Amino acid sequence: MNNNYVVIMAGGIGTRFWPFSRKNFPKQFHDVLGTGRTLIQQTADRFEGVCPKENIYVVTGHEYKELTQTQLPYLSDDQILCEPGRRNTAPCIGYACYKIQKQNPDANIVVAPADHIILKEEEFKKRINIAIDYASRNDALVTLGIEPSHPNTGYGYIQFEDEGSEVKKVKTFTEKPNLELAKMFLASGDYTWNAGIFVWSAASITMAFSRFMPEEADAFNSVQKHFYTESEKDELDSAYMRCRSISIDNGLMEKADNVYVVKSDIGWSDLGTWRSVYENSELNEDSNAIDGNVMTYNSTNCVVKTPKDKLVVLNGLDGFIVTEFNNVLMICKMEDEQKVKQFVNDAEEKGGEFV
């Protein structure tokens, strides 16, 4: 277990979750479902028994370092990796994996987003341990694949070879297909959703960077000798200027031939939208998901998240999002939630304090 490490990616803003998720307080630092623990706290808690706490690393922005320290106070400064800028998931993962390799060349590394929910925690640990066991013994890049329940066009899909074992060879990655393709994938039975949770050894991932992302590999190889020294920040700034903004899927996973998937039924959601919050919340007798001091009349199928010190009264609403946070109130039909990004862009013009 001492060779097991976890990297939690916590640098995103979560625009689709506005107005709750804001630039200065993104959704991973919120208790979204009212459980008493924030999303990043739940993510770290999930790895108890998988790796020691001193082997948990969080990659985030400088602006979120204090939030991270407050919510995960057991992390040392060395365990909170602050990126010089946002460059999508590939440089974020590269930074963490090269840094961990410097500390422990025999490391097995799990990479997970900070803002997903997993309801079946014990099953999750079983699947992760299967992946770690395989990745520690083979040159393999392993991902968790979620059994698709409907033809969702917002997720990436993984096609696998069904050879009977629990760790299956991946044939193809497809990023966010159209509806017709998604329906075909679902009907075929040999596709999973890509949960964005990865497992590999430090040796395998750095070798894959060298093969498929040589410029980024050169950048991180040059900075690696400066990790855990006073010159790390300056050298890292220089290395990031040489990195493209690209996802780990596009940059590496779609090209590699040693990619495997562990099918996982773990009660997973990326909690990316207000609808997904509704779908993962307890509903009352009127099928409303309510978190706040709320009175409802003749209102159904709504998700309501408002401050507890404010009384909110709803009458005659069906299928609405009603949410307030930090001087912004949004009332929007659930079916129109894709307009949230437009609301954010328009609010930015009104003044930075609203986003």
C-alpha positions as CSV (number, residue, x, y, z in Angstrom):
1,M,0.0,0.0,0.0
2,N,2.9,2.4,0.6
3,N,3.7,2.4,-3.1
4,N,0.1,3.5,-3.9
5,Y,-0.5,7.2,-4.6
6,V,-3.6,9.2,-5.5
7,V,-3.7,12.4,-7.6
8,I,-6.9,14.5,-7.2
9,M,-7.5,17.0,-10.1
10,A,-9.1,20.0,-8.5
11,G,-8.3,23.0,-10.8
12,G,-11.6,23.4,-12.7
13,I,-14.2,26.1,-12.3
14,G,-17.4,24.0,-13.1
15,T,-19.1,26.7,-15.2
16,R,-22.2,24.5,-15.8
17,F,-22.9,24.5,-12.1
18,W,-23.2,28.3,-11.8
19,P,-24.1,30.3,-9.8
20,F,-23.0,27.9,-7.1
21,S,-19.7,27.2,-8.7
22,R,-17.7,30.4,-9.0
23,K,-14.2,31.3,-10.0
24,N,-13.2,32.0,-6.4
25,F,-15.2,29.0,-5.0
26,P,-15.6,26.2,-7.6
27,K,-18.0,23.3,-7.1
28,Q,-15.3,20.8,-5.8
29,F,-15.1,22.8,-2.6
30,H,-18.9,22.8,-2.0
31,D,-21.1,20.3,-0.2
32,V,-23.2,19.9,-3.3
33,L,-25.6,17.2,-2.1
34,G,-25.9,18.3,1.5
35,T,-23.9,15.3,2.9
36,G,-21.8,17.3,5.4
37,R,-18.6,16.8,3.3
38,T,-17.5,18.7,0.2
39,L,-16.8,16.9,-3.1
40,I,-13.0,17.1,-2.7
41,Q,-13.3,15.8,0.9
42,Q,-15.5,12.9,-0.3
43,T,-13.0,12.2,-3.0
44,A,-10.0,12.0,-0.6
45,D,-12.1,10.0,2.0
46,R,-12.8,7.4,-0.7
47,F,-9.2,6.4,-0.9
48,E,-8.9,5.4,2.8
49,G,-7.3,2.0,2.8
50,V,-6.1,2.4,-0.8
51,C,-3.1,4.6,0.0
52,P,-1.7,6.5,3.1
53,K,-2.8,10.1,3.5
54,E,0.7,11.3,2.9
55,N,0.5,9.8,-0.6
56,I,-2.5,11.9,-1.6
57,Y,-1.6,14.8,-4.0
58,V,-4.0,17.5,-5.1
59,V,-3.3,19.4,-8.4
60,T,-5.1,22.8,-8.4
61,G,-4.5,26.5,-9.1
62,H,-2.6,28.9,-6.8
63,E,-5.9,30.6,-6.1
64,Y,-7.4,27.4,-4.6
65,K,-4.4,26.4,-2.4
66,E,-5.8,27.9,0.7
67,L,-9.3,26.3,0.1
68,T,-7.5,23.0,-0.4
69,Q,-5.5,23.3,2.8
70,T,-8.6,24.3,4.8
71,Q,-10.7,21.4,3.5
72,L,-7.8,18.8,3.6
73,P,-5.7,20.0,6.5
74,Y,-3.5,16.9,6.7
75,L,-1.9,17.7,3.3
76,S,1.6,19.1,3.4
77,D,2.7,21.9,1.1
78,D,4.5,19.4,-1.1
79,Q,1.2,17.5,-1.5
80,I,-0.7,20.5,-3.0
81,L,0.6,21.0,-6.5
82,C,-0.2,24.5,-7.9
83,E,-0.3,24.7,-11.7
84,P,1.1,27.9,-13.3
85,G,-1.9,27.9,-15.6
86,R,-4.8,25.8,-16.9
87,R,-3.6,23.4,-19.6
88,N,-6.3,20.8,-19.5
89,T,-5.7,17.3,-18.0
90,A,-2.6,16.1,-19.7
91,P,-0.1,18.6,-18.3
92,C,-1.9,18.5,-14.9
93,I,-1.4,14.7,-14.8
94,G,2.1,14.9,-16.2
95,Y,3.2,17.3,-13.4
96,A,1.8,15.1,-10.6
97,C,3.1,11.8,-12.1
98,Y,6.6,13.1,-12.8
99,K,6.8,14.6,-9.3
100,I,5.6,11.4,-7.6
101,Q,8.1,9.4,-9.7
102,K,10.9,11.6,-8.4
103,Q,9.9,10.6,-4.8
104,N,9.1,6.9,-5.5
105,P,10.1,5.3,-8.9
106,D,8.0,2.2,-7.9
107,A,4.8,4.2,-7.4
108,N,1.4,3.0,-8.6
109,I,-0.8,6.1,-9.3
110,V,-4.5,6.6,-9.3
111,V,-5.8,9.8,-10.9
112,A,-9.3,11.0,-10.1
113,P,-11.3,14.2,-10.6
114,A,-12.2,16.1,-7.4
115,D,-15.9,16.7,-8.3
116,H,-17.4,13.3,-9.1
117,I,-19.7,11.3,-6.8
118,I,-19.5,7.6,-6.2
119,L,-22.3,6.0,-4.2
120,K,-20.9,2.5,-4.0
121,E,-17.7,3.2,-2.1
122,E,-16.7,-0.4,-1.3
123,E,-17.3,-1.6,-4.8
124,F,-15.2,1.4,-6.0
125,K,-12.3,0.3,-3.8
126,K,-12.5,-3.2,-5.2
127,R,-12.4,-2.0,-8.8
128,I,-9.5,0.4,-8.0
129,N,-7.5,-2.4,-6.3
130,I,-8.1,-4.7,-9.3
131,A,-6.7,-1.9,-11.5
132,I,-3.8,-1.2,-9.2
133,D,-2.8,-4.9,-9.1
134,Y,-2.8,-5.1,-12.9
135,A,-1.0,-1.9,-13.5
136,S,1.7,-2.7,-10.9
137,R,2.5,-6.0,-12.7
138,N,2.1,-4.9,-16.4
139,D,3.0,-1.9,-18.6
140,A,-0.6,-0.9,-18.8
141,L,-2.7,2.3,-18.7
142,V,-5.9,1.3,-16.9
143,T,-9.2,3.3,-16.7
144,L,-12.5,2.7,-14.9
145,G,-15.4,2.2,-17.3
146,I,-19.0,2.8,-16.2
147,E,-21.8,0.6,-17.6
148,P,-23.9,3.1,-19.6
149,S,-27.5,3.4,-18.5
150,H,-28.7,5.7,-21.4
151,P,-27.2,7.1,-24.6
152,N,-25.5,10.2,-23.0
153,T,-23.8,12.5,-25.5
154,G,-21.8,14.3,-22.8
155,Y,-19.5,11.5,-21.9
156,G,-16.6,9.8,-23.7
157,Y,-17.1,6.1,-24.6
158,I,-14.6,3.2,-24.4
159,Q,-15.0,0.1,-26.6
160,F,-13.4,-3.0,-25.1
161,E,-12.6,-6.6,-26.1
162,D,-14.6,-8.9,-24.0
163,E,-12.1,-11.7,-23.3
164,G,-13.6,-12.7,-20.0
165,S,-11.1,-11.2,-17.5
166,E,-12.0,-8.3,-15.3
167,V,-9.3,-6.1,-17.0
168,K,-10.3,-5.8,-20.6
169,K,-8.2,-4.5,-23.5
170,V,-9.5,-1.3,-25.0
171,K,-10.2,-1.1,-28.7
172,T,-11.2,2.6,-29.1
173,F,-11.9,5.8,-27.3
174,T,-14.7,8.0,-28.7
175,E,-15.1,11.5,-27.3
176,K,-18.7,12.7,-26.8
177,P,-20.5,11.1,-29.8
178,N,-23.7,12.3,-31.3
179,L,-27.0,10.8,-30.2
180,E,-27.2,8.2,-33.0
181,L,-23.7,6.9,-32.3
182,A,-24.4,6.9,-28.6
183,K,-27.5,4.7,-29.2
184,M,-25.4,2.3,-31.3
185,F,-22.8,2.1,-28.6
186,L,-25.4,1.3,-26.0
187,A,-27.0,-1.4,-28.2
188,S,-23.7,-3.1,-29.0
189,G,-23.0,-3.9,-25.3
190,D,-19.2,-3.5,-25.6
191,Y,-18.9,0.1,-24.6
192,T,-18.5,1.8,-21.3
193,W,-18.5,5.5,-20.3
194,N,-15.1,7.0,-19.6
195,A,-15.2,8.1,-16.0
196,G,-11.8,9.9,-16.2
197,I,-10.4,7.8,-13.4
198,F,-7.0,6.3,-14.4
199,V,-4.5,3.9,-12.8
200,W,-0.9,3.2,-13.9
201,S,2.6,2.9,-12.6
202,A,4.9,5.9,-12.6
203,A,7.1,4.1,-15.1
204,S,4.2,3.3,-17.6
205,I,2.8,6.8,-17.6
206,T,6.1,8.6,-18.1
207,M,7.0,6.1,-20.8
208,A,3.7,6.9,-22.5
209,F,4.4,10.6,-22.3
210,S,7.8,10.0,-24.0
211,R,6.1,8.1,-26.8
212,F,3.0,10.1,-27.5
213,M,3.7,13.6,-26.0
214,P,7.5,14.0,-26.4
215,E,7.5,17.8,-26.1
216,E,5.6,17.6,-22.7
217,A,7.8,14.7,-21.7
218,D,11.0,16.8,-22.4
219,A,9.5,19.7,-20.4
220,F,8.7,17.5,-17.3
221,N,12.0,15.6,-17.5
222,S,13.8,18.9,-17.4
223,V,11.9,20.1,-14.3
224,Q,11.9,16.7,-12.5
225,K,15.3,17.2,-11.0
226,H,14.1,20.5,-9.4
227,F,11.1,18.9,-7.7
228,Y,11.1,19.3,-3.9
229,T,13.7,22.2,-4.2
230,E,13.4,26.0,-4.0
231,S,13.8,26.2,-7.8
232,E,10.7,24.1,-8.5
233,K,8.3,27.0,-9.1
234,D,10.5,28.8,-11.7
235,E,11.4,25.7,-13.5
236,L,7.7,24.5,-13.5
237,D,6.6,27.9,-15.0
238,S,9.1,27.4,-17.8
239,A,8.0,23.8,-18.4
240,Y,4.3,24.7,-18.6
241,M,5.1,27.2,-21.3
242,R,6.2,24.3,-23.4
243,C,3.0,22.3,-22.8
244,R,0.0,22.3,-25.1
245,S,-3.5,22.6,-23.6
246,I,-4.7,19.1,-24.3
247,S,-6.7,16.4,-22.5
248,I,-5.0,13.1,-21.4
249,D,-7.5,11.3,-23.6
250,N,-6.7,13.2,-26.8
251,G,-3.0,13.5,-26.1
252,L,-2.3,9.9,-25.0
253,M,-5.0,7.4,-24.2
254,E,-6.5,7.4,-27.7
255,K,-3.1,6.7,-29.2
256,A,-1.6,4.1,-26.8
257,D,-1.9,0.4,-27.5
258,N,-1.6,-0.7,-23.9
259,V,-4.9,0.7,-22.6
260,Y,-7.2,-1.4,-20.5
261,V,-10.6,-0.9,-18.8
262,V,-12.1,-2.3,-15.6
263,K,-15.9,-2.3,-15.9
264,S,-17.3,-0.7,-12.8
265,D,-20.8,-0.4,-11.4
266,I,-20.0,2.1,-8.6
267,G,-23.0,4.5,-8.6
268,W,-20.9,7.1,-10.5
269,S,-21.9,10.6,-11.7
270,D,-19.6,13.4,-12.8
271,L,-22.1,15.8,-11.2
272,G,-21.6,18.1,-14.1
273,T,-25.0,19.8,-14.4
274,W,-28.0,20.7,-12.2
275,R,-29.9,17.8,-13.7
276,S,-27.3,15.4,-12.4
277,V,-27.6,17.0,-9.0
278,Y,-31.4,16.4,-9.2
279,E,-30.9,12.8,-10.3
280,N,-28.5,12.1,-7.4
281,S,-30.5,13.8,-4.6
282,E,-33.2,12.4,-2.4
283,L,-36.6,13.5,-3.7
284,N,-39.5,14.5,-1.5
285,E,-43.1,13.4,-2.1
286,D,-43.5,16.0,-4.9
287,S,-40.3,14.8,-6.6
288,N,-38.4,17.9,-5.6
289,A,-34.8,17.9,-4.6
290,I,-34.5,20.6,-1.9
291,D,-31.5,21.9,0.0
292,G,-32.4,25.0,1.9
293,N,-35.3,26.7,3.9
294,V,-38.0,26.1,1.3
295,M,-41.8,26.0,1.2
296,T,-43.4,24.6,-1.9
297,Y,-46.9,24.7,-3.2
298,N,-48.1,22.9,-6.4
299,S,-44.5,22.5,-7.4
300,T,-42.9,19.3,-8.7
301,N,-39.7,18.0,-10.3
302,C,-37.6,20.9,-9.2
303,V,-34.1,21.2,-7.8
304,V,-33.8,23.9,-5.2
305,K,-30.5,24.9,-3.5
306,T,-30.7,28.1,-1.6
307,P,-29.1,29.7,1.6
308,K,-30.6,28.3,4.8
309,D,-30.9,31.7,6.3
310,K,-33.4,32.8,3.6
311,L,-36.9,31.5,3.4
312,V,-37.8,30.6,-0.2
313,V,-41.4,30.1,-1.3
314,L,-42.2,28.3,-4.6
315,N,-45.7,28.1,-6.2
316,G,-46.7,26.5,-9.5
317,L,-43.3,25.4,-10.8
318,D,-42.7,22.2,-12.6
319,G,-39.2,21.1,-13.7
320,F,-37.2,24.2,-12.7
321,I,-33.8,24.9,-11.2
322,V,-33.9,27.5,-8.4
323,T,-30.6,28.3,-6.9
324,E,-29.0,31.2,-5.1
325,F,-25.4,31.7,-4.0
326,N,-23.4,34.8,-3.1
327,N,-25.7,37.5,-4.5
328,V,-26.8,35.6,-7.6
329,L,-30.2,34.0,-8.0
330,M,-30.9,31.8,-11.0
331,I,-34.3,30.4,-12.0
332,C,-34.2,28.3,-15.1
333,K,-36.2,25.5,-16.7
334,M,-34.3,22.2,-16.2
335,E,-34.6,21.5,-19.9
336,D,-32.8,24.8,-20.7
337,E,-29.8,24.1,-18.4
338,Q,-27.4,24.1,-21.4
339,K,-28.0,27.9,-21.4
340,V,-26.1,28.3,-18.1
341,K,-22.8,28.9,-19.9
342,Q,-24.5,31.7,-21.8
343,F,-25.8,33.2,-18.5
344,V,-22.2,33.1,-17.2
345,N,-20.8,34.9,-20.2
346,D,-23.5,37.6,-20.0
347,A,-23.0,37.9,-16.2
348,E,-19.3,38.5,-16.7
349,E,-20.1,41.6,-18.7
350,K,-22.1,42.9,-15.8
351,G,-19.2,42.5,-13.4
352,G,-16.6,40.0,-12.3
353,E,-18.2,39.6,-8.8
354,F,-21.1,37.7,-10.4
355,V,-18.9,34.9,-11.8
